[in-house]
């Protein structure tokens, strides 16, 4: 048996708002996807990022409830430490919640953390 990670799925309250956030991070989301209940976008390396509305998830599991997402985050690499600062500022200025302002991490990266519209942690980083 061969097992491969093929997709990462995000449950969203507002598809258009979530897709706008991920477009700002360079994810190639189809332009006409904002009103769809399920959306997929290819990522470099063959992975896919998937979005489903809460209604879609409840159609599969009527007892589903949002329980938060403190145990997992997505990490997006940029080319330079200055780009971490710029992207973080752009996202916060656009109204997204900045959890942790950019800092120089002891492991050798410029790092910052923001939340997507559904409260999922999104890390931004670049090598120092």
Backbone as JSON, one array per atom type, in Angstrom:
{
  "sequence": "XXXXXXXXXXXXXXXXXXXXXXXXXXXXXXXXXXXXXXXXXXXXXXXXXXXXXXXXXXXXXXXXXXXXXXXXXXXXXXXXXXXXXXXXXXXXXXXXXXXXXXXXXXXXXXXXXXXXXXXXXXXXXXXX",
  "N": [[0.84, -1.18, 0.0], [0.54, 2.2, -0.86], [0.56, 5.36, 0.49], [-0.37, 8.68, -0.01], [-0.23, 12.12, 0.66], [-2.59, 14.16, -0.71], [-4.37, 16.27, -0.78], [-5.47, 19.24, 0.9], [-7.97, 20.33, 2.98], [-10.32, 22.93, 3.61], [-12.84, 24.11, 5.66], [-15.35, 26.48, 5.18], [-17.05, 29.48, 6.18], [-17.81, 31.57, 4.54], [-17.46, 31.45, 1.28], [-16.49, 33.21, -0.82], [-15.12, 35.2, 0.64], [-13.1, 33.7, 1.89], [-11.72, 32.67, -0.34], [-10.77, 35.05, -1.47], [-8.85, 35.79, 0.42], [-6.93, 33.67, 0.15], [-6.22, 34.0, -2.52], [-4.74, 36.33, -2.31], [-2.47, 35.25, -1.3], [-1.36, 34.04, -3.43], [-2.49, 31.7, -4.4], [-3.82, 29.88, -7.04], [-6.83, 30.34, -7.65], [-9.84, 29.54, -9.26], [-11.46, 32.11, -11.16], [-14.23, 32.29, -11.21], [-15.19, 31.05, -8.94], [-16.18, 31.95, -6.49], [-18.9, 31.78, -5.63], [-19.38, 29.1, -5.42], [-20.11, 25.9, -3.85], [-18.12, 24.03, -3.4], [-14.68, 24.08, -3.96], [-11.63, 23.7, -5.75], [-8.09, 24.01, -5.96], [-5.03, 23.75, -7.67], [-1.8, 23.12, -6.23], [1.72, 23.94, -6.15], [3.82, 21.16, -6.78], [1.93, 19.2, -6.83], [-0.04, 18.86, -4.86], [-3.4, 19.63, -3.75], [-5.51, 22.34, -2.84], [-8.46, 22.49, -1.09], [-11.75, 23.76, -0.7], [-14.72, 23.78, 1.19], [-18.06, 24.69, 1.79], [-19.68, 25.31, 4.94], [-22.28, 24.36, 4.79], [-22.07, 22.32, 2.84], [-20.49, 20.47, 4.21], [-22.19, 19.9, 6.35], [-24.18, 18.62, 4.91], [-23.07, 16.2, 4.46], [-22.39, 15.34, 7.0], [-24.65, 15.75, 9.26], [-24.42, 16.41, 11.96], [-22.17, 17.93, 12.24], [-20.08, 20.41, 13.7], [-18.33, 23.48, 14.02], [-15.18, 23.36, 15.47], [-12.95, 24.86, 15.96], [-9.47, 25.53, 15.13], [-6.93, 25.22, 16.23], [-4.88, 23.35, 16.19], [-3.53, 23.11, 13.76], [-1.94, 24.58, 10.91], [-1.44, 26.44, 7.87], [1.47, 27.0, 5.92], [3.12, 29.53, 4.2], [5.68, 30.23, 2.03], [7.79, 32.95, 1.24], [10.0, 35.01, -0.81], [11.85, 36.65, 0.54], [12.93, 38.13, 3.7], [11.92, 40.76, 3.89], [9.66, 40.6, 2.3], [7.98, 39.03, 3.87], [7.29, 40.85, 5.88], [5.99, 42.81, 4.3], [3.84, 41.36, 3.1], [2.45, 40.48, 5.37], [1.66, 42.99, 6.44], [0.02, 43.9, 4.34], [-2.07, 42.0, 4.43], [-3.12, 42.39, 7.03], [-3.85, 45.08, 6.8], [-5.88, 44.75, 4.99], [-7.84, 43.8, 6.56], [-7.66, 41.3, 7.75], [-7.02, 39.13, 10.54], [-4.16, 39.65, 12.38], [-2.15, 37.49, 14.0], [0.45, 37.21, 15.02], [2.99, 39.47, 14.78], [5.59, 40.04, 12.31], [8.72, 38.44, 13.04], [12.13, 37.65, 13.84], [12.88, 34.45, 13.84], [14.34, 31.98, 15.99], [15.12, 29.74, 14.59], [16.07, 30.53, 12.17], [14.47, 31.94, 10.34], [12.45, 34.58, 9.0], [9.37, 35.27, 10.33], [5.78, 35.21, 10.52], [2.36, 35.33, 11.64], [-0.94, 35.02, 10.55], [-4.57, 35.03, 10.53], [-6.88, 33.24, 8.55], [-10.12, 34.04, 7.05], [-11.76, 32.23, 8.45], [-10.55, 31.71, 10.82], [-8.37, 30.03, 10.75], [-4.94, 29.31, 11.25], [-2.34, 30.89, 9.47], [0.85, 30.76, 8.39], [3.54, 32.87, 7.53], [6.62, 33.01, 5.93], [10.23, 33.38, 5.47], [13.57, 32.58, 4.61], [16.24, 33.77, 6.65]],
  "CA": [[0.0, 0.0, 0.0], [1.23, 3.49, -0.88], [-0.32, 6.44, 0.93], [0.19, 9.97, -0.38], [-1.02, 13.32, 0.93], [-3.0, 14.67, -2.01], [-5.17, 17.49, -0.69], [-5.73, 19.87, 2.19], [-9.33, 20.85, 2.87], [-10.69, 23.98, 4.54], [-14.28, 24.36, 5.74], [-15.49, 27.93, 5.22], [-18.36, 30.08, 6.4], [-18.08, 32.45, 3.4], [-16.52, 31.01, 0.24], [-15.85, 34.33, -1.49], [-14.18, 35.86, 1.56], [-11.96, 32.81, 2.07], [-10.95, 32.62, -1.59], [-10.07, 36.33, -1.62], [-7.66, 35.7, 1.27], [-5.93, 32.77, -0.43], [-5.72, 34.62, -3.76], [-3.69, 37.27, -1.9], [-1.27, 34.46, -1.03], [-0.88, 33.5, -4.69], [-3.13, 30.44, -4.79], [-4.53, 30.05, -8.32], [-8.23, 29.96, -7.47], [-10.62, 29.94, -10.43], [-12.09, 33.41, -11.01], [-15.68, 32.16, -11.06], [-15.43, 30.08, -7.87], [-16.63, 32.54, -5.22], [-20.23, 31.36, -5.23], [-19.5, 27.64, -5.47], [-20.06, 25.26, -2.54], [-16.87, 23.26, -3.32], [-13.67, 24.64, -4.86], [-10.31, 23.08, -5.7], [-7.01, 24.73, -6.65], [-3.77, 23.01, -7.63], [-0.65, 23.75, -5.59], [2.97, 23.41, -6.67], [4.2, 19.85, -6.24], [0.87, 18.24, -7.03], [-1.11, 18.92, -3.85], [-4.55, 20.48, -4.05], [-6.16, 22.99, -1.72], [-9.89, 22.36, -1.28], [-12.64, 24.51, 0.18], [-16.12, 23.38, 1.22], [-18.85, 25.5, 2.7], [-20.23, 24.6, 6.09], [-23.48, 23.65, 4.33], [-21.65, 21.07, 2.19], [-20.03, 19.55, 5.26], [-23.38, 19.44, 7.08], [-24.94, 17.7, 4.06], [-22.39, 14.92, 4.61], [-22.46, 15.02, 8.42], [-25.59, 16.71, 9.84], [-24.04, 16.77, 13.33], [-20.9, 18.66, 12.23], [-20.0, 21.75, 14.26], [-16.96, 24.01, 13.99], [-14.52, 23.19, 16.76], [-11.71, 25.62, 15.99], [-8.39, 24.95, 14.33], [-5.65, 25.55, 16.87], [-3.87, 22.31, 16.05], [-2.97, 22.99, 12.43], [-1.89, 25.82, 10.14], [-0.79, 26.37, 6.56], [2.64, 27.87, 5.89], [3.43, 30.03, 2.86], [7.04, 30.76, 1.92], [8.06, 34.04, 0.3], [11.4, 35.02, -1.21], [12.78, 37.42, 1.37], [12.36, 38.61, 4.96], [11.14, 41.98, 3.66], [8.35, 40.2, 1.76], [7.15, 38.59, 5.0], [6.76, 42.07, 6.49], [5.07, 43.44, 3.36], [2.63, 40.55, 2.95], [1.74, 40.56, 6.65], [1.03, 44.31, 6.52], [-1.06, 43.94, 3.35], [-3.19, 41.2, 4.91], [-3.71, 43.07, 8.18], [-4.5, 46.29, 6.28], [-7.09, 44.31, 4.28], [-8.83, 43.43, 7.56], [-7.46, 39.96, 8.31], [-6.48, 39.17, 11.9], [-2.75, 39.32, 12.56], [-1.93, 36.85, 15.31], [1.8, 37.51, 15.51], [3.72, 40.32, 13.85], [6.85, 39.44, 11.86], [9.85, 38.4, 13.95], [13.24, 36.79, 13.42], [12.79, 33.23, 14.65], [15.64, 31.39, 16.31], [15.44, 28.67, 13.64], [16.66, 31.1, 10.97], [13.48, 32.44, 9.38], [11.55, 35.69, 9.32], [8.13, 34.54, 10.49], [4.6, 35.95, 10.97], [1.16, 34.48, 11.62], [-2.24, 35.68, 10.38], [-5.69, 34.09, 10.47], [-7.76, 33.39, 7.4], [-11.43, 34.48, 7.53], [-12.4, 31.24, 9.3], [-9.78, 31.55, 12.03], [-7.26, 29.09, 10.57], [-3.63, 29.93, 11.27], [-1.56, 30.9, 8.24], [2.19, 31.23, 8.66], [4.29, 33.49, 6.42], [8.03, 32.91, 6.32], [11.33, 33.41, 4.51], [14.88, 32.37, 5.22], [16.97, 34.99, 7.0]],
  "C": [[0.89, 1.24, 0.0], [0.21, 4.56, -0.5], [0.37, 7.76, 0.62], [-0.76, 11.09, 0.05], [-1.31, 13.97, -0.41], [-3.74, 15.99, -1.93], [-5.28, 17.94, 0.76], [-7.07, 20.57, 2.04], [-9.62, 21.86, 3.97], [-12.21, 24.13, 4.5], [-14.47, 25.85, 5.99], [-16.92, 28.37, 5.48], [-18.78, 30.92, 5.2], [-17.04, 32.16, 2.33], [-15.78, 32.18, -0.4], [-14.81, 35.02, -0.62], [-12.92, 35.0, 1.75], [-11.09, 32.79, 0.82], [-10.19, 33.91, -1.83], [-8.78, 36.33, -0.8], [-6.58, 34.86, 0.6], [-5.42, 33.26, -1.78], [-4.6, 35.6, -3.42], [-2.38, 36.56, -1.59], [-0.76, 33.75, -2.28], [-1.48, 32.18, -5.1], [-3.99, 30.71, -6.03], [-5.95, 29.51, -8.21], [-9.0, 30.41, -8.71], [-11.42, 31.23, -10.17], [-13.59, 33.31, -10.72], [-16.09, 31.29, -9.87], [-16.11, 30.64, -6.63], [-17.99, 32.07, -4.73], [-20.44, 29.86, -5.2], [-19.45, 27.04, -4.06], [-18.79, 24.43, -2.31], [-15.92, 23.82, -4.37], [-12.36, 23.9, -4.66], [-9.32, 23.94, -6.47], [-5.74, 23.9, -6.55], [-2.68, 23.82, -6.94], [0.62, 23.2, -6.23], [3.3, 22.07, -6.01], [3.08, 18.82, -6.32], [-0.21, 18.18, -5.98], [-2.25, 19.79, -4.37], [-5.04, 21.1, -2.75], [-7.65, 22.99, -2.04], [-10.63, 23.23, -0.28], [-14.04, 23.93, 0.07], [-16.85, 24.3, 2.17], [-19.33, 24.65, 3.86], [-21.47, 23.82, 5.7], [-23.14, 22.33, 3.65], [-21.26, 20.04, 3.24], [-21.23, 19.01, 6.05], [-24.25, 18.51, 6.23], [-24.35, 16.29, 4.14], [-22.52, 14.42, 6.04], [-23.36, 16.04, 9.11], [-25.23, 17.17, 11.25], [-22.75, 17.59, 13.4], [-21.07, 20.03, 12.88], [-18.53, 22.2, 14.21], [-16.37, 23.92, 15.39], [-13.22, 23.98, 16.87], [-10.63, 24.9, 15.2], [-7.03, 25.24, 14.92], [-4.55, 24.53, 16.62], [-3.17, 22.25, 14.71], [-2.93, 24.37, 11.77], [-1.28, 25.52, 8.78], [0.37, 27.34, 6.58], [2.96, 28.24, 4.45], [4.8, 30.69, 2.89], [7.07, 31.89, 0.9], [9.57, 34.14, 0.1], [12.36, 35.74, -0.29], [12.12, 37.82, 2.68], [11.5, 39.86, 4.78], [9.76, 41.65, 3.11], [7.43, 39.66, 2.84], [6.49, 39.82, 5.62], [5.7, 42.72, 5.6], [3.76, 42.67, 3.27], [1.8, 40.57, 4.23], [0.99, 41.89, 6.74], [-0.14, 44.41, 5.54], [-2.29, 43.17, 3.84], [-3.89, 41.87, 6.08], [-4.44, 44.34, 7.73], [-5.79, 45.95, 5.55], [-8.16, 43.8, 5.26], [-8.7, 42.04, 8.14], [-6.75, 40.07, 9.66], [-5.01, 38.76, 11.93], [-2.55, 38.74, 13.94], [-0.57, 37.2, 15.88], [2.55, 38.28, 14.43], [5.04, 39.65, 13.45], [7.95, 39.55, 12.91], [10.92, 37.49, 13.35], [13.28, 35.6, 14.35], [14.17, 32.62, 14.86], [16.04, 30.29, 15.34], [15.86, 29.2, 12.27], [15.67, 31.58, 9.91], [12.83, 33.71, 9.92], [10.16, 35.08, 9.29], [7.02, 35.48, 10.94], [3.41, 35.01, 10.88], [-0.07, 35.38, 11.5], [-3.32, 34.6, 10.42], [-6.45, 34.32, 9.17], [-9.15, 33.77, 7.93], [-12.15, 33.5, 8.45], [-11.59, 30.91, 10.55], [-8.65, 30.54, 11.94], [-5.95, 29.84, 10.57], [-2.94, 29.78, 9.94], [-0.23, 31.54, 8.56], [2.8, 31.79, 7.39], [5.75, 33.45, 6.83], [8.98, 33.03, 5.14], [12.62, 33.16, 5.28], [15.54, 33.71, 5.51], [18.3, 35.02, 6.26]]
}
